[in-house]
Amino acid sequence: MKKKKLIIFIPSIEGGGVEKNLFIIGNYLSKKIDKVSIITVSKNLKKKFNNKVKFITPKNNKDNQSGRNIKYFICLFLLFKEILKNKNILVLTFQANLYCSIICKIFNIKVVARSNAAPAGWSNNIIKDFVFKMLFKLPTENIVNSYKFQKNLKDKFNISAKCIYNPLNKDEIKKKSLRKINDDFYNDKKNLKIINIGRFTDQKDHLTLLKAANILKKKINFKLLIIGRGKNKKNLINYIEQNSLTKYIKINNYKDNPFPYIKKSDLFILSSKYEGLPNVLLEALTLKKFIISSNCPTGPSEILDGGKGGLLFKVGDYKELAKKIIFFNSNKKLCLKKMMVAHKRLLRFDYNKNLNKYYNLIKKYL
């Protein structure tokens, strides 16, 4: 029998941590596997992939402006058409995993589902728990990106998943961080330079960070740079203006290369309500930046070894976050020693080792 074609299913490529992993994993697999295709509406990001990756997209360019659910429906229809043409395929899904798994199950197509965020973000009532418990059994394999995430799925849904860490390309991050930027926001050496990078959504909980900053303005000299995009941007700007924080905080639009900004900072803060394994923390550690993170499920505690490699605070506790920032500002030498503990532990996320784990899992079903 001919080897199966690999189809990567991700309806909407939106420019976050999930997408970074998609680009890395997709390009790597295309070097190892003869036929790799991607089903998505985001045809404008074709340049992120090498020429071996075939794009399966809708003809209408306006589809990329549709809502997420419409994008899911469009791409599920494209997957349905591909299955009708050729059933000798394997599907690796990065998004809309449960819908994709249902279609694949109906047509007896093997599917490997990669989940990106802990159950705390999407399973919060009895009905959802029951539905997810049934549907998580549909994929041939489930992949998660942290061991605590793996344990969550086992405890909550009795689902066994394979943990493969996000592949971290340290050399590329260091190289990109050297690019010069024209931004004088951090120029005053007297200020503590703080950075946060993430989509402006409820999940990332930027409001907790802003509330902490509102306390800090009377305590220390600081500058906070927030980089991202999303539906909550206007709310964040309103809070900054209403609390006279404009001279302390700057919001920049999403950057393809945020690493020069991280390099110029002293402190990275993550305030999320839930994660999977946040790439941005791995990137900050690569550039030897100290991290204060919410102890959210899952990822930050695993990356920071339970607080041995950084500081953790309770999700949503802006007063505790403010205290941790003040502690860092007064104890930088001690904190930098903690950071080096986490930095040395980055070997777990080795680029080639984890990409090879993806390939070895995928090739079993080709």
PEJOSUL-V22371 format. One line per field, one symbol per residue. ss: DSSP state (H for helix, E for strand, - for the rest). psi: psi as a letter, one per 20 degrees, with the letter a starting at -180 (. if undefined). burial: I if it has 9 or more other ideal C-beta (glycine too) atoms within 8 Angstrom, else O. Layout:
ss->???
psi->???
burial->???
This chain:
ss->----EEEEE-------HHHHHHHHHHHHHHHH---EEEE---HHHHHH----EEEE----HHHHH--HHHHHHHHHHHHHHHHHH---EEEEE---HHHHHHHHHH---EEEEE----HHH----HHHHHHHHHH-----EEEE--HHHHHHHHHHH----EE----E-HHHHHHHH--------------EEEEEE----HHH-HHHHHHHHHHH-----EEEEEEE----HHHHHHHHHH------EEEEE-----HHHHHH--EEEE---E----HHHHHHHH---EEEEE--E--HHHH-HHH---EEE----HHHHHHHHHHHHH-HHHHHHHHHHHHHHHHHHEHHHHHHHHHHHHH---
psi->qqqqppppongooikahghghggggghghhhhpgopqporimiijhiiqriippporqhohihiirrghggggghhghgghhhhhoimqppopiqlgggghgghghjlpppppoqhqqhhiinjrgggggghhghiigqhqpprjqhhgghghgghilppqppoqpponhggggghiipqqnojhjhoiiqpoqqppqqmrhgilhhgghhghhghhigrprpopppaqrhjgghgggggghjljhihpppqrpphnihhgghirhppppjqhqafnohhhhgghhjlpqppqqlqprgghghjljihjaqqqppinhghgghhghgghilhgghhgghhghghjihhkpghghhhhgghggihj.
burial->OOOIIIIIIIIIIOOOIIIIIIIIIIIIIIOOIOOIIIIIIIIOIOOOIOOOIOIIIOOOOOIIOIOOOIIIOIIIOIIIOIIOOOOOIIIIIIIIIIIIIIIIIOOOIIIIIIIOIIIIIOIOOOOIIOOIIOIIOIIOIIIIIIOIIIOIIIOIIOIOIIIIIIIIOIOOIIOIIOOOOOOOOIOOOOIIIIIIIIIIOOIIIIIIIIIIIIIIIOOOOIIIIIIIOIOIIOOIIOIIIOOOIOOIIOIIOOOOOIIIIIIOIOIIIIIIIIIIIIIIIIIIIIIOIIIIIIIIIIIIIIIIIOIOIIIIIOIOIIOIIIOIIIIIIOOIOOIIOIIIIIIOIIOOIIIOOIIOIIIOIIIOII
